[in-house]
Amino acid sequence: MATTMRGLTQFIADIRGARVRELEEKRINKEMANIRKKFKAKIIFTYILGYKVDVGHMEAVNLISSPKYSEKQIGYLAVTLLMHENSDFLRLVVNSIRKDLHGNNEIDNCLALHAIANVGGSEMAEALADDVHRLLISPTSESFVKKKAALTLLRLYRKHPDVISAAEWALRIISLMDDEDLGVVICVTTLVMALAQDNLDAYSVSYTKAVDRLNRLVIEHEYSATYAYYRVPSPWLQVKLLRLLQYYPPSEDPAIRSVLHQVLQTIMNNSAEISRNVQHNNAQHAVLFEAIGLAIHLDTNSPLVSTAAVLLARFISSRETNVRYLGLDTMAHLAARAESLEPVKKHQSTIILSLRDKDISVRRRALDLLYSMCDVDNSELIVGELLRYLRVADYALREEMVLKIAILTEKYATSYKWYVDTILQLISAAGDHVGEEVWYRVVQIVTNTEDLQEYAAKVVFEYLKAPTAHESLVKVGGYILGEYGHLIANEPGYSPLEQFHILHSKSQFCMAATRSLLLSTYIKWVNVFPEIKPQLVLIFERYRHVLDSELQQRACEFYALAQRPEEDELLQNVCEEMPPFPPRSSTLLSRLNKKQGDTEDKRTWIHGGKDANVDRELTRRKTLIQTNGSAASHTATGAASTQDVIGSLAGLDLGRTDGPSSSEQPNLAVGPNIDRWYEKLTSNSDGVLFEDVQVQIGIKSRYQGHIGQLAIYIGNKVPTPLTSFITAVHIDDPEALSVTFAKIPPNVIAPRTQTQQLLHVECKKAFSTPPILTVSFLAGSHQTTSIRLPIVLTKFLDHVKLGQADFFERWKLIGGAPRESQSIFPITLNSTGQLDLPKFRQAVTGHRFNLLDGVDPNPNNLVGAGVLHTSVEGKVGCLLRLEPNKEAKLCRLTVRSTSEDVAKEAQKLLQKSLQGGT
């Protein structure tokens, strides 16, 4: 191989020494002749020079299998350079790549990952995605291999998302966010960001992980000096974590909210003073702007956002272009979310001046901000400024400006006359940058507003008097004058003949589609202006002989209609005034959204103010429901787009929608001991909830009124630490029950030690499904266990003391069904053949009912009373009567409550405990 490399060096030297292209080609041809006999590394250099290489592919495939690093490296390099993702040769190297992925040599692992990321087509991705994932999660993989594996999976997901089992791999990938190497954490977080955008629920645990990592970076300064960039701890990781948190709705967990508030406050405090070091400022600003975006996302009324508004005011006036750009963009986010625009309006003059910034990207952000901060109060000022700037704006900005001016004019029009004046001024000034949607919308609004029709006809006539008029203006004039020209025909200067001359004089400069519309205008004038009929008929006669088939057909049809007798009603029926259009959404917004599109990292907000973002969320939820309904709802609805001018007025809301899927209940761990432990804890305050060879989970609880506290003790039984420890609680009905952690759980449990996690519980109203605790960790392999927490409705009962008369009076007052729940079930007697009354009493008191002794005449019967406390529905009374029968070995349990849901749930829980206890 050394000889080959020396030959390559000589070959490169000969090429560089060639003074003219003819000598270079001669040397290349000579070498290619040698290459056909034996594959050399020189072929790669030849390809890099730009010469076509059609030999050596098979040799490259063979070199990948070589045990020598130098040959393997050249083989992989040749494959990535010479072959495309659909090459047949790639099928031959899949097994070799898989072998390198499974090998113990980290260098071979990396070469294979490079090839997959650079060339991997759909077949290769489908064949090797699982192997790349296995390499990523392997505890034996080196950090640099994990980093490359994470980025390779990211590349495959972006190209072929269907081959990645994103939801299935979620917990295992998220666990790597606790890796000790921050480089691995950065790469894995980048992967999680991409996967979470389309699988929000599956990756919801990453929210807690992101908050915990930010706390360790910003507050606890837990990072190595290697990852401090100009005294800013890993700014790239901070930015990614802050962006990831914006994909999810704000957490209701007070512990998480508290930590997050502290992190954001610290970031803003750190940025209060500007450093002289440019690199430090850049890193600090990158983190700061993302932190402000998250603060806005969490709560626009928080003190953090007020602080952010002050900082943004300073940034939009900065001398640095990048800072001005980010300041304007973040302020647009604030304007899109805030309840009040007053903090933004204070800087309106500065923002308007930014429209004339020397950098086009800053000008574009200023346009976005003005669009988002516009409301009824400042609409005329902002639209006027945008119209003035439109005449000198960059061509790259004009189309977007036209759409935004048209949307703002329609949305915040103080009067219809101002709307017409502004839109016609826009069409006149913007020219070719006015899309079809703009004048379609004008026509629709004028047609549907009777008071506007006469004024619109006059104004458009005046605009047509100009020496030159853009074709879009001619279309608007043709439609409006054809429909409503008769409303102004009797006024001086607006006679039918003058209308005809002014409009027809512009037709010679128009396209065929516009002329077709003008012919439709002329036939309507034949009906309402008989005095100019000869001139109109002459036009039809002339157009009957043009080459354009559409114009010719219209002219022939209209000519025939115009020749019919005056008493014939056909012409009047055909030329009736257009009826109002049905209510339709504007196509302008959908056109703007489509033009802006999405970047790789999806925005969590859109430009256009709070209302636009609220509508976007409603659309996302509606689309989510439709998407989860049935596969039939995804059938093609037809994207029929007609070229007909009038038909195109239909507004279709084509805005992009995306949203999280509905959450699913975790799969519960099963086993006789697990069920026995759970049932025991429903009527006891402490005990073991789960145990296996690795962990033990115990519970201690206390309840008072509608509030409870649950201490969960998790013990590590093995001699190795449990890393990437994740605990999450799933609640079936969050509106009925709230369960939150007192603080963020630790992510590592040391060998043979125990950790405590405190849960705060609140009963809002009656519930029937207990919350589920999911515990996952790394101990050689990834382990996940989901178990029910013994939080049941009867835990929120308090004792009630009642005498015999009071009890039976309330018993009768509540009455029977539906506020009564009754069941009869078999029981077993004790060893002496008697009723096991102590166990019955223990089961009833365990569910927090107060046993009322001496109330029931039968001493074997048990009577109890309690009151359920809820924060939403208040107090709910509950009474029970237990009637065991020794001879029949049966027991009748009756529960009555002022709430039928409470009666059913209490009866079900008591019966389980009574049967289990016997």
N, C-alpha and C positions, 0 to 999 in steps of 0.2 A: 504493500500500500504506500510505503514511503516513496518508491519509485514513481507510482502514479501521481502522488502529490507534487513531486518534483517536476513531472511532465506538465501538470496543470499550471505550475508557477511559470514554466518556460512558455507555455501556450499564451498565458495572460501577458507575459512580457513581449512576445512577438506581436500580439494584437496592439498593444500600446505603442510599439515601435513602428507600426505601419503608418507612413506619412500620408498616404492617399487611400481613398476608399477601395480602389481596385486591388491594392496589395492586401488590405484587410480581408476582402472577399476571397482572394486566392488562398490565403492562409486558412480561412474558415473551411473552404471546400476541401482542401487537403486533409484537414483534421476530421471532417465529416466522413471522408473515405475510410480513415482509420477506425472511426467510431463504429461504422457498420460491421467491422470485424470483431471488435471487442469494446464493451461499454466502458466509458471513462467518465470521470467526474467533470471533464471539460464540457460535456453536453449541457450541463446546467448553466455554466458561464455563457455558453453560446446562446442559450435561450434568453438569458438576462440581457444580452446585447440586443435582442429584438429579432433575431433570425428564427425562422420557422424550423421547428425540430419535430420530425415525425418518426424518429427511431429511438430506441433505447428504453421504451416504456416497460417492456417485460424485464429488462435488466434491473430497472429501478424497483420493480416488485420483488425481484429475487434478493436485492440488496437489503431490503427491510428485514428479511429473516436472518441476516448475517449476525454472528455472535460478536463481531468487532464493532465498537462504537463508531469509529470513523466511517465505516461502510454503511452502517445502519443510518447514521445521520445523513449521509449523501442520498441514500435511498428515500428517506422521508422527505428530504428537501426536493428531490426530483418529483416525487408523487404530488406534493403540494403545489409545485410550479407547473408541471407539465399536464396534469390531469384536472378535468373539471368534475363537478359533483355527480354528473350523469355518465361518467366514463365507465365502460365495461370493465376496464382493468381494476377499478376500485373493488369490485366484488372479489377479486383474487387476494386482496390485501386485508380483508376484514378479519380473517382468522389470525393473521400475523399481528395485527393491531391488538386484537383481544388478548393474544398471548403476552404482548408487552404490557398491557394493562394489568394482567394478573401476576406479572413477574415481580420479583423482589428488588429489582434494580430501579431506583427512583429516576435515573436519567432516561431509561427506556420508557417508564411511565409518562414522563413529560414529553418525549418525542411523539408518543402515540396520541397524547391529548392535543398537541399542536396540530397534528394531521387531522384529527376529528374536527377541531374547531375551524380550521381553515378550509377544508374540502368537504366535510361531512354533508352529504345529500340526505334525502329522506330515508333511503335504504340503510345507509350507514348509521344514521341517527337511531332508527328503529332497532338495529341489530346491537348497537353498542351503548345506548343510553343507560341501560341497567348497570353495565360494567363501569361506566364513568361515575354513576351514583355510588356504586359499591366502593370505588376507590376514594370518593369524597368522604364517606362516613367511616371508613376503616380506621380503627384506633392505631393501626401500625403505620399509616401513611404519614410521611413527613409533611411539615407545614407547607413547604413550597409546592408539593404535589397537591395538597388539598386546595390551595389557592387556584392552581391551574384547572383542577377538576371542577371547581365551582364556576369559574368563568367559561369553561367548556360547556357545562350544562346550561348556562345562561345563553350562550351562542346557539345551542341546539333548540332551546325553548323559543327564542325569537324567530328562528327559521322554521321550525317544525313543532309547534306547541302540542300537537296531538300525540306525539310519541313520549312526552314527559308525563309521568304519573304525579302531577303536582300535588294533588290532595293527599294521595297515599303516602308520599314522602315527607309531608309537611313537618311533623313533629321531629323527625330525625334530622332534617336540614336545620330547623330552628335551633336544635340543641347545640349546633356548632357556633351559634352566636355567643356562646359562653367560652369559646376556646381561649386559651391563654395568649395565643399569638394574635395581635391586633390585625396583622396582615390577613390572616384567615378570616377574622371577623368582618373586615371590610369587604372581602370578596363574597362571603356568604350573605352579608347584608344586601349587597348589590343583587345577588340571585333572589333573595327573599322579596326584595322590592318588586322585581319583575313578576314573580309568581303570585304575590299577594294581590296585585292589581286585578287579577282575574279569579282569585280564589280567596276572597277576604276572610270568610269564616274559617277555612282550613288553617289559615296562618294567623288567626287572631291572637294566639299565644305570643307571637312576636311583639305585640304591643308592650306587654310587660317586660319582655327581654330588652326592648329598645330603651324603655324608661330606666331600667336598672343599669344598663351599660352607660347611658348618659349621666346618671347619678355618679357612677364610679369614675367617669372621665372628668366631669366638670366640678363636682363637689368634693369627692374623695381623692381626686388626682391619682387614680390607680392606673398607671401606664408607665411603660419604660421610656427612657430618654430618647430612644431611637425614633419614637413616634410623636415627639414634640416638634412641631414645625414652627420655628421662631416663637417659642414659648406658648404656642397654641396646641393643646393636646389633640392630635389626630383630627384635624379639621375636616378631612374627607369623610371620615367615619361619622363625625357629628352631623354633617350635612345630610348624609344618607339616612341616619336614624331619625332626624327631625322630619325629613320628607316622608319616611315610612309611617310615622305617627299621623300624618295628615290624611292618609288613605282611610283611616278608621274614624268613626264618630267619637266625640269626646267620651272618655271613660267616666262612669258613674262611681267608680271606686274612690273613696276619699283619700286613701293612702297613696294611690297612683297620682291623683290630682295634686296632692300636696307636694310630692317629690318633683313632679313635672313643673309645678309653679316655681319651686325653689331653683330648679335647673335653669329655667328661662330667665328668672330674675338675675341669677348669677351671670349668665351670658350677656344680658343687657348692661349690667353694672361693669363688667369687664370691658365693654366697648365704649364706656362713657368718655374715656380719655383717648385722644388720638395719639398714636406713637409716631415717632419720626421714621421708624423702619417701615418701608413700603411693603415688604413681604409680610411682616407681622399684621399690618393693616388689612392687606388683602385676605389673609387667612381669617382674621377676626371678623371682617365684614361678611365673608362667605357664610360663616356660622351664624352671625347676627341676623342676616336677612332671612335665613331659613327659620330661625327661632321666632322672628316676628311673624312670619307666615303661619307658624304653628300656633302662636298666641292668638292670632286673628281667627284661626280655625276653631280653637277651643271656646273662646268667649270674647266677642267684640266689645263687651261692656266691662271687661276686667281692667284693673289699674295697669296691668302690663301693656295693654293695647294703647292706653293713654300715654304711657311712657314711649311706646313705639312711635306713636304719631309725632311726638316732639322730635325724636331721632330722625324720622323720615323727612321732616321739614328741613332739617339741616343737610341731609344727604342729597335732596333734589337740587340744592344750590351749590353742591360741591364742585371743585375745579376738575376733579377726576371724572373722566367719561364713564368708566365702569361703575363708579359709585352713583352717579346720576341715573344711569340706566337701571340699576338694581333698586334705587330709591323710588323711581317712577313706577316700576313694575310691582313692587311691594305695596305702594300706595294704591295702585289699581286693585290689588287684592283686598285692601282695607275698604275701598269704596264699593267693591262687589259684595261685601259681607256686612258692613256696618249698618246699624239701625238708623243712625244719623250721619249725614254727609258734611256736617258743619266743620269737623276737624280738617277735612280735605279742602273744603271751599275756602278756608283761610288762605290757602296758597294757590288760588286759582290763577292769579296773574303770573306767578312763577311758572306754573305748568303751561300756560299759553305761550310764554316766551320760549319754552323748551321745544315748541313746534318748529322753531327756527334754529335749533341747535345744529352745529356743524356735522354731527354724526347722525346718519340716517337711522341707526338702531335706537338712538335716544328719541328722535322725532317720532318713530313708530310707537314707542312706549308712551310718549306724551299723548299721542292720538288715542291709544287704548285707555289711558287714564281719564281723559276728557269725556270719552264715550261712557265710561263707567260712572263718573261723578255727575253726569247731567241729570237734572230733574226739572220740574215745572218752573221753579223759580229762576234758574239760570239757563234754560234751554235756548232762549233767543240769543243770549250773549254768546254761548258756546257754538251754536250752529252758525251764527254770523261770523265768528272768528274762523271756523273751519272753512266756510265758503270763501272768505278772503284769502286764506292760506292755500286753498285748492288751486288757485290760478298759478301759483308758483311752486307747488309741491312736486316732489319727485314722481316720475312716472310709475315707479314701483309702489308708491303709496296711494295713487289716485283712485284706483278701483276700490280699494278697501275704504278709503275716505268717503267715496260716493255712497257705498252701502251704509256706512255708519251715519252719515248725514241724513239719508233717507229714513233710516230707522228712527233716529232721534226726532226728526221733524214730525213723523207720524205719531210717535209715542207721546210726545209732550206738546203737541200743537195747542196753542192757546185759542186759536180760531181757525176755521176752515180756510179763510182768505189768506192767513199767514202761511198755512200749509201749501196752498196752491202757488203762492208767490215764491216760496222758498224752493219748492221742487222744480218749478219751471226755471228758476235761476240756476239751480243745480244742473239741470239737463243742458241748459244753454252754455254753462261754463265748462262742464266736464267733457262734453263731446263723446268721443269714442269710448270713454271709460264708464259710461252709463250702461249697465246691463239691462237686459230685457225686463227683469223683475221690477225695476224701478218704475218704468212707465206703465207696466201692467197694473201696478198697485195704484198709481194715480188715477187711471181710468176706472178702476173698481170703486175707489172712494168717491170720485165725482159722480158716477152713476148711482151710487147708493145715497147720495146727499142732495136732495132736490134744491135746497136753498143755495147750494154752491154752483149749480150748473150754469146759470147765467153769468156769474162772475168769472168762472173758469173759461167760458167761451170768449169773453172780452179780453182776458189777460193773455190767453194763448194766441189770439188774433194779433195783439200788439207785439208779442215776441216774434211772430212770423213776419212782421213788417221789416225786420232787420235784413240787411243785404244778404247775410248768410245765416242759415239755420241748420243745426245738426239734424241728422235723419231721425233720431229719437224724438226730437221736438216736432218734426213733421208728422210722425206717427200719432203723437198725442194730439196735435192740432187736427189731423184728419179725423180721428175718432170723435173728439169733443165737438168740433164744428159740424160734423155729419149728424150727430145726435141732437145737439142743442144750439146749432147756429141759428135756427128759426127764432130763438128767444131774443136775439139781439138784432135781427134783420131789419126791424123798423127804426132803429136808432141811427143817427147820422154817422157815416163812416164805416158802418158795418153791413151795408147792403149785400144782398145775395151775390151780385156781380162782383163786388169787391172781395167778398170771401172766396169766390171761385178763383179770381185772378191771383190773389195772394197765395193761395194754396197750390194752384196748378203751376205757378212759376217756380215752385221748389221741387216739383216732381221730376224734372229732367235730371237732377243730380242724385236721385234715389235709386236704391236697389229694387229688384222685381217684387220682393215681398212688400215693400212700402207702397209701391205703385198699385199692387193688388188691393191694399187697404184703402187707398185713395179712390179706386174705382168703386168700392163699396160706399164710400162717402158720396160720390157723385150720383149713384142711383137713389140714395136717400134724398138728395137735393132735387132730383127729378120729381119726387113725390111732393115736397114741401115748397119748392121754388119753381113753379111752372114758367116763370118769366125768363129763366136761363136754360130752359130745356134744350133749345137748339144747340147751344154751345156744348152741353153735356153729351147730347146724342152724337155730335161730331167727334167728341173724344172717344166714345165707344166704337164708332165706325173706324177710327184710325187704329185702335188697339185690336181690332178683329184680325188684323193681318200681321201682328208681331210674331216672332219666332217662339217666344216663351209660352209654353202650353198653358200654364196657370193663368197668365194675363189674357191670353187669347180666349180661353173658355169663359172667364168672367165677363170679358167684353161682349162676347156673343150672347150670353145669357142676359146681361143687363141691357144690351141693345134691343133684344126681343121684348123685354119687359117695358122698356121706354116707348116702344112703338104701339103698345096696346091702347085701346080707346080710353078716354079720360073717365068714362063712367064705369070702367072695369075696376072691380074692387081688389083684384089680385095684387096690383102694385102697392096699394095701401096696406094690405095684409103683410106682404113681404117686407115692407119698409117701416113697420111699426117700431116705435121707440123701444130701445133695449130695456127689459125689466131689471129691477135691482138684482145684484148678485147675491146669492145666499152667503151668510156669514162664513168667512174663511180666514184661516190663519195666514199671516204674511209669509211669503216665500223669501223675504229679504233676510230674516234671521237664519233660516236654514242655509241660505247661500253664504252668509257670513261665517257660520259655524263650519260649513264644509270647506271654505277657503282657508280658515285658520287651521283646521285639522288638529291632530294630536302628535306630540313628540313621543319618544320611547317611554318616558315617565309621564303618565297621564296627569293632567292638572286636576285638582280637586275643586276648582272653581272656574267660572268663565267670565269674560268681560261683559258688562252690561248692567251692573247694579244688583241690589239685593233681590228684586223681583225676578230677574232673569235666573238667578241661582236657585231661588225657591222653586220656580217652574221646572228647572232642570232636575232638581231632586224628585219632584212629583212625577216627571216623565220617566226617570230612572226606575222608580218604584213600580209604576204602572207597567213598564216594559218587563221588569223582573217577574211580576205576577203572570204576565202573558207568556214569558219564556218558560216558567216553571209549570205552566198549565198542562200542556200536552204537545207532543211532537207535531200534531196537526196544525198547531197555530203558526208553525214555521213554513208552511207552504207558501210558495211564491205568490205575492199579491199583484204582481204585474207592474212593471215600471213604465207604463205607457206614457210617453211624453209626446204630445202632439205638436206639430209645427203650426197649427192653426193659431192665429193671434188671439182670438177671443177665448178659445179653449184653454190657452195657456194661462189665463188669469186665475185658474184654480190654484189656491195656495196649499202647498203640502208641507207639513212640518217634518223635515227630514233630519232633525237634529240628532247628533250622536247620543246614545244612551248606554250606560253601563252601570252595573251595580252589583252588590254582593248577593250571593244566593242565600236562601233561607237556612238557618242553622239546624243541624241535625243532632239528635241525642247520642252521646257516646255509647259504645257497646259495653255493657256491664260485665264485670267479672262474676263468674258463677261458681257455685259450690255449696254443699250443705252447711259447712261451718260459717261461710260468709252470710248466708241467709239467717242462720241462728244468731250470729253476733248482732246483725242489724236489728232483728226482731227484739232481741233483749234490750238493746239500747233505746228503742222507741219508748220503753217504759222505765228506763233507768238513766241516771245522769252521767255515768262514767262506765268505761269498760273498753275491751278490745274491739275494734271495728274490722281489722284485716291483719293477716299475718301470713308470710310465706318464708322461704329460706333466706330472703334478702332483706326485707323490711317488715316492720311491725308498726301498725297505725292504731293509736288509742285515742279515746275521746273523753273530755270532761266538759260538762255544760252547765249553764245556769240561765234561768229565764225569769223575767219579771215584767208583767203586763205584755205588751206587744213587742218587747225588745228581748233579745237573747245574746249570749256570748258562748262561743264554742271554741275550746282549746283543742287543737289537733296535735298530738305528739307522734312524730315520725322518727322511728329508730332505725339506724343502719346496723344490720346484724352481721355484715361481712367485714373482713379485714382490709378492704380497699374502699376509697372514698366513692360516694355516689355523686357523679358530676352531671352538669347540665340538668339539674333538678328543676322540674316544672310542676307547679300545682295550679290547677284551674277549677273553677266551679261553674257547672252548667245549671241554669235555672230554666225550667220549662215555661213558667209564667212570671216574668219579671214584674208585672203589674200587681201581682199578689204577694210576692215574697222577694225580699232583698237580702243577699248574702255577700258581704265584702270582706276582704282581708284588712286587718288593722295596719299592716305594713307589707312592703314587697317581700315575698318569700326569698330565702337564701337559695343560691343555685348550686351549692356544694354541701354535702353532709359528710363529715369526717368519719373514718372507720370506727365502728362500734360506739357511736355517739347518737344522741337524740336531739332533735330540734323541735321547737314549738311554734305553731302558727295559730294566731288568734283570729277568729271570724266574728264579725258583727252581723247579727241577724235581726230582721225586722219583718213582722207579719203585717201586711197592708190590708189583706182581705182573705177570705177562705181559699185554701188551695188543697190539692189532692196528690200532687206529684212531688216527692222529695227532691232536693237538689242532688246533683251528682258531682263527686270529687274525682278529678282525673289527676293521677300522679304519673309522671314519666321521668326517667333518668337513664344515665349511661353507667353500666357496670359490666364492662366487656362488650355487651351488646345493648341495644336500646330496649328498654322495658316500659310498658305503658299499662296502667291498671285504672279502671274506672269503677267506683263503688258508690252506693247510695249513702248520703249523710242522714243520720237519724234525726232529721228536723221535720217533725210532723205537726199537724194542726193542734193536737191536744197538748203540745208543749207550751202553748200560749194560754192555757186555762189557769184560772185562779179559783181557790176554794170559795164556796158560798155556803153559809150556815142557814138552814131552814128548819122550821118545826114541822110536825106532821100536817097540821092544817094548811100552813103556807105551801108546803110541797104539793099536796094533792090539788090545792086550788090552782096553782100554776100549771100543774100537769094537765088538768082539765081545760084550762084556758088556752094552752098551746094546741090541744086537740090532736087528731090523728093525721093521716096523710094529707098533704105531702110533707108536713113538718115533723112527721114521725118516721123513723126507720127501724124496722124490726126484723130479727132473724132467729131461727131455731136451729141449733146445731148439737151434735153428740158430744158428750163429755165422758171422762173415765173417772172412776171412784178411786179413793186412796187405798193403801194396802189393807186397811181394816174394813173396806167395803162401805165407807161413809163419804159424804160430799167433802171435797178438799176446799173448804171455805177459806182458810188462810191464803191459799194461792189465788183464789178469786179476789179476795180483798186486796192482795198485793198488786194484781193486774189492774184493778180499778184505780187504786191510789197512785200507781205508777204513771197512769195517764192523767194525773193531776185533778181527778174528781174528788170532791170531799164526800166521804162516806157518812151518811146520815143514819146513825144507829137509832133503833126504836121507832122508826117512822113506819116501816112496813109491818103489818100484823104477823106475817110469816117470818120467823127468826132466820130461816135459811135464805130468804130473799135479801138482796143488797140494793140499796137506793143511794144514788149519788147526785150531786149538783155542782155546777161550775159555771164560770162566765169566761167567754173567749174574748180576748182583747185584740183589736185590729186598729191600725192607724188610720185607715180610710173609712171602714164601715162601722167603726165604734165597737161597743160591747154587744156580745151575742150570748144570751142565756142558753144553758144546755142542761137537761135533766136525763137521768138514766134509771132503769129498773132491771135488775138481773134476777131471773126466777129459775133456779136449778131444780130438776126433778130426779131424785135418787132412783125411783122405781123404773122410770123410762130411760134413765141415763141420757137425758136431753136437757138443754138449757135454752130459755128464751131471753133474748136481750132486746130491750126496747130503749131507744134514745129519742127524745123529743127536744126540739130546739126552735127558736124563732126564725132560724134560717134552715131551709131544707138541705142545702149543701153541707152545712155543718153537721146536721143530724146524720146524714149518710156517711160522711167521712169518719166521724167519731164512732159510729156503730161498726164500721169496717175495721178500724184500728183496734177497738176493744175486742172484737171477736177473734182477731188473729192472736192477740196476747192471751186470751182465755183458752183458746184451743192449744196454743203452743205450751202454755203453762201446765195443761192437764196431760 
